[in-house]
Amino acid sequence: ATAIEKEVHYRGVRKRPWGRYAAEIIDPHRKYQVWLGIFDTAVEAGMAYDATAIEFRGVKAKKKLTNSY
């Protein structure tokens, strides 16, 4: 029997059918979706989201990863 891992979900990150992760964020000033790219892991995609959220919103950004990188 194999253990099924529970997947972690991050804000702005979705898993593609082929196993990679897509990241996107809404630009708060222009109100449109900004494509951040395709990543191998959910953590990489989450880091891209967090970095862009900080760019857009500064200290008020809602981040999903709590580790500093």
Backbone as CSV, one residue per row, in Angstrom:
resi,resn,N_x,N_y,N_z,CA_x,CA_y,CA_z,C_x,C_y,C_z
1,ALA,0.843,-1.184,0.000,0.000,0.000,0.000,0.882,1.238,0.000
2,THR,0.504,2.227,-0.789,1.263,3.477,-0.849,0.471,4.588,-0.171
3,ALA,1.207,5.455,0.466,0.567,6.602,1.128,0.316,7.686,0.089
4,ILE,-0.855,8.260,0.128,-1.196,9.344,-0.790,-0.854,10.657,-0.100
5,GLU,0.026,11.426,-0.763,0.411,12.718,-0.198,-0.710,13.719,-0.376
6,LYS,-0.952,14.502,0.663,-1.926,15.589,0.552,-1.219,16.765,-0.107
7,GLU,-1.794,17.245,-1.201,-1.177,18.356,-1.914,-1.416,19.670,-1.197
8,VAL,-0.395,20.506,-1.200,-0.487,21.836,-0.613,-0.925,22.797,-1.708
9,HIS,-1.872,23.650,-1.407,-2.361,24.630,-2.374,-1.889,26.017,-1.979
10,TYR,-1.392,26.751,-2.950,-0.914,28.107,-2.726,-1.782,29.085,-3.509
11,ARG,-1.905,30.283,-2.973,-2.663,31.340,-3.642,-2.025,31.618,-5.006
12,GLY,-2.845,31.677,-6.048,-2.370,32.017,-7.385,-1.656,30.898,-8.120
13,VAL,-1.661,29.687,-7.581,-0.945,28.559,-8.178,-1.933,27.443,-8.485
14,ARG,-1.839,26.893,-9.718,-2.669,25.734,-10.045,-1.813,24.656,-10.695
15,LYS,-2.197,23.431,-10.466,-1.474,22.310,-11.040,-2.023,22.030,-12.432
16,ARG,-1.140,21.921,-13.395,-1.520,21.616,-14.772,-1.734,20.110,-14.909
17,PRO,-2.485,19.658,-15.890,-2.756,18.223,-16.047,-1.493,17.373,-16.214
18,TRP,-0.431,17.936,-16.738,0.798,17.172,-16.965,1.759,17.232,-15.781
19,GLY,1.328,17.828,-14.658,2.100,17.768,-13.422,2.905,18.986,-13.047
20,ARG,3.005,19.977,-13.917,3.735,21.195,-13.565,2.756,22.206,-12.974
21,TYR,3.276,23.327,-12.480,2.458,24.311,-11.776,2.495,25.665,-12.478
22,ALA,1.331,26.262,-12.641,1.204,27.583,-13.250,0.923,28.605,-12.158
23,ALA,1.530,29.788,-12.294,1.305,30.857,-11.312,0.824,32.108,-12.028
24,GLU,-0.134,32.787,-11.412,-0.646,34.046,-11.936,-1.176,34.884,-10.781
25,ILE,-1.264,36.179,-11.014,-1.705,37.109,-9.977,-2.504,38.227,-10.652
26,ILE,-3.394,38.847,-9.912,-4.161,39.986,-10.416,-3.401,41.275,-10.087
27,ASP,-3.162,42.091,-11.101,-2.535,43.391,-10.895,-3.576,44.301,-10.243
28,PRO,-3.329,44.762,-9.021,-4.340,45.554,-8.314,-4.573,46.945,-8.916
29,HIS,-3.629,47.437,-9.693,-3.770,48.776,-10.263,-4.530,48.764,-11.583
30,ARG,-4.232,47.776,-12.408,-4.863,47.712,-13.727,-5.995,46.702,-13.795
31,LYS,-6.156,45.905,-12.750,-7.251,44.925,-12.641,-7.220,43.870,-13.747
32,TYR,-6.040,43.383,-14.097,-5.977,42.278,-15.043,-5.009,41.216,-14.540
33,GLN,-5.122,40.027,-15.106,-4.346,38.896,-14.664,-2.942,38.940,-15.274
34,VAL,-1.922,38.739,-14.433,-0.540,38.738,-14.883,-0.022,37.301,-14.809
35,TRP,0.443,36.776,-15.938,0.977,35.421,-16.019,2.398,35.424,-15.481
36,LEU,2.684,34.563,-14.498,4.006,34.496,-13.895,4.839,33.343,-14.435
37,GLY,4.200,32.345,-15.018,4.953,31.270,-15.649,4.548,29.884,-15.195
38,ILE,5.282,28.898,-15.725,5.094,27.490,-15.394,6.317,27.045,-14.595
39,PHE,6.087,26.301,-13.528,7.162,25.888,-12.626,7.092,24.388,-12.363
40,ASP,8.225,23.810,-11.982,8.289,22.374,-11.703,7.635,22.002,-10.382
41,THR,7.679,22.903,-9.410,7.101,22.603,-8.098,6.141,23.708,-7.673
42,ALA,5.225,23.344,-6.783,4.279,24.316,-6.247,5.008,25.382,-5.424
43,VAL,6.080,25.002,-4.762,6.833,25.959,-3.941,7.477,27.026,-4.823
44,GLU,8.068,26.618,-5.958,8.660,27.599,-6.873,7.598,28.571,-7.387
45,ALA,6.437,28.040,-7.751,5.348,28.879,-8.237,4.866,29.815,-7.128
46,GLY,4.771,29.314,-5.905,4.377,30.132,-4.762,5.369,31.249,-4.483
47,MET,6.656,30.953,-4.658,7.683,31.972,-4.453,7.553,33.085,-5.501
48,ALA,7.257,32.705,-6.742,7.062,33.702,-7.798,5.848,34.572,-7.471
49,TYR,4.771,33.941,-6.995,3.573,34.694,-6.615,3.902,35.676,-5.485
50,ASP,4.582,35.183,-4.442,4.914,36.038,-3.299,5.772,37.230,-3.706
51,ALA,6.785,36.985,-4.538,7.671,38.075,-4.966,6.882,39.134,-5.735
52,THR,5.981,38.704,-6.607,5.180,39.654,-7.379,4.161,40.363,-6.493
53,ALA,3.585,39.651,-5.536,2.629,40.268,-4.615,3.303,41.377,-3.812
54,ILE,4.529,41.145,-3.392,5.274,42.164,-2.646,5.553,43.363,-3.548
55,GLU,5.901,43.107,-4.825,6.116,44.199,-5.782,4.863,45.055,-5.928
56,PHE,3.709,44.386,-6.081,2.452,45.090,-6.301,1.930,45.779,-5.046
57,ARG,1.987,45.099,-3.923,1.276,45.574,-2.731,2.167,45.965,-1.554
58,GLY,3.469,45.726,-1.651,4.380,46.065,-0.567,4.125,45.229,0.669
59,VAL,4.200,45.848,1.842,4.057,45.112,3.096,2.644,44.586,3.331
60,LYS,1.673,45.095,2.591,0.294,44.633,2.749,-0.007,43.384,1.926
61,ALA,0.987,42.847,1.250,0.795,41.688,0.364,0.366,40.465,1.157
62,LYS,-0.588,39.719,0.601,-0.989,38.440,1.168,-0.091,37.381,0.547
63,LYS,0.795,36.822,1.362,1.723,35.824,0.869,1.274,34.446,1.322
64,LYS,1.665,33.423,0.577,1.296,32.067,0.944,2.460,31.310,1.565
65,LEU,3.677,31.619,1.229,4.813,30.920,1.811,5.329,31.745,2.979
66,THR,5.589,31.092,4.088,6.015,31.842,5.256,7.531,31.820,5.446
67,ASN,8.223,30.893,4.792,9.679,30.816,4.921,10.301,32.009,4.225
68,SER,11.423,32.465,4.733,12.126,33.538,4.035,13.068,32.897,3.024
69,TYR,13.191,33.496,1.880,14.027,32.934,0.812,14.807,34.020,0.138
